[in-house]
Amino acid sequence: MSGIFGTKLRKERESLGLSQKELSQAVNLSRPFISSLELGKSMPSIETLTSLATFFKKDVSDFLKEKEDTFKVILQEKGLDKKGRKELRKFKTHCEDCLFLEELTGRRLELAPFYTSTSAERLAEEERRRLGIGDEPIRDIFSLLELSGMHILRLLIPEKSNISGIFIFLEAEKAAFALINTAHPLEEQALIAAHEYCHFLVDRNAGLIIDNPDVFIQDFVSLYHPRERFAQTFAVWLLIPPSRIEKTIDKDLRSKKLNPADVFYLRHYFGVSTSAMLQVLEKLGYLAQSKVQEYLSLEQADYDLFSGKPKEMRGFMRKKGGLILSNRFKSLALEAYQRKKLPAERLEQLLGREDERVIRAFGKLKIKK
């Protein structure tokens, strides 16, 4: 019950754009107590509950009701057609399968720390230090974040659904899940994954978060909830640590006057989008705003040059259909099968025909053609 109340309290406070300090002053409570309530560490007295409900112009019962089923809310999103809902049901099934396999194998993920107050830049630096990756480029962001406690499913959702990423935290199961839309190029998927991971670190008690494509555009993110700007800044700095940028420029490029070729070299070195790289280079003083706009206009031509792909293969990083399971999910399924806790038919159902050779290698299954 404390978790339900805390989540609803924080959501109501943020909907009014209030800080914890401002709310504490308005209802004559201490800021640490407000924080404790939102984190689910304390429960309010009847008097406090009534005072908060009166302030927010809500009924007391509104703060204590069990929240609506998360996946039901997702499937009610505007813009979803029959195909979109069908794909999103796969996300629901995947979450259930993850929990099922972890129960069978006893390999539950340990949650990453929950942060309450720090800047996005410092949080990115702290997480790199905690994860032990220094300032090196992250070559497999999806596996790294999953081992840090956030299950990831990459799934193709129709463009008109207007969904780039989804984050949910199942309070009862203490489990976090993120969906990444593979309609985006791979380097944009990496940014979306890091963005959703920030929600995991600081917004896991805020309920369901659905991010549309505009959230990942620098000129539009300010139109959304402040947590989106925070998450976007975190994602960029997690993927592109300033210290490595400076080392690379000093060691290899040897000039602080960067030309378009330098910019696109750096973006491929870090495996990020051009816009993300330009955002960091501008912040660090390597590029003026006018140059940022100029280089953005050159993005597509240089993208083809540095990717080594002809223009007709511009979408080579896109997933054409189906879903992309994480390596950890596959490992869980194979372990459960080897320990005879999962029948062969169920293993095939979980992994799909895409992993037919892996299944055969482990179980020598006869798969129908």
SULFEN-V985471 format. One line per field, one symbol per residue. ss: DSSP state (H for helix, E for strand, L for the rest). burial: I if it has 24 or more other C-alpha atoms within 12 Angstrom, else O. A space follows every 10 residues. Layout:
BEGIN
ss: ???
burial: ???
END
This chain:
BEGIN
ss: LHHHHHHHHH HHHHHLLLLH HHHHHHHLLL HHHHHHHHLL LLLLLHHHHH HHHHHHLLLH HHHLLLLLLH HHHHHLLLLL LHHHHHHHHH HHHHHHHHHH HHHHHLLLLL LLLLLLLLLH HHHHHHHHHH HLLLLLLLLL HHHHHHHLLE EEEEELLLHH HLLLEEEEEE LLLLEEEEEE ELLLLHHHHH HHHHHHHHHH HHLLLLLLEE ELHHHHLLLL HHHLLHHHHH HHHHHHHHHL LHHHHHHHHH HHHLLLLLLH HHHHHHHHHH LLLHHHHHHH HHHLLLLLHH HHHHHHHLHH HHHHHHHLLL HHHLLLLLLL LLEELLHHHH HHHHHHHHLL LLLHHHHHHH HLHHHHHHHH HHHLLLLLL
burial: OIIIIIIIII IIIOOOOOOI OOIIOOIOOO OOIIIIIIII OOIIOOOOIO OIIOOIOOOI OOIIOOIOOI IOOIIOIOOO OOOIIOIIII IIOIIOIIII IIOOIOOIIO IIOOIOOOOI IOIIIIIIOO IOOOIIIIOI IIIIIIIIII IIIIIIIIOO IIIIIIIIII IOOOIIIIII IIIIIIIIII IIIIIIIIII IIIIIIIIII IIIOIIIIOO OOOIOOIIII IIIIIIIIII IIOIIOOIIO OOOOOOOIII OIIIIIIIII IIIIIIIIII IIOOOIIOOO OIOOIIOOIO OIIOOIIOOO OOOOOOOIOO OIIIIIOIII IIIIIIIOOO OIOIOOIIOI IIOOIIOOIO OOIOOOOOO
END
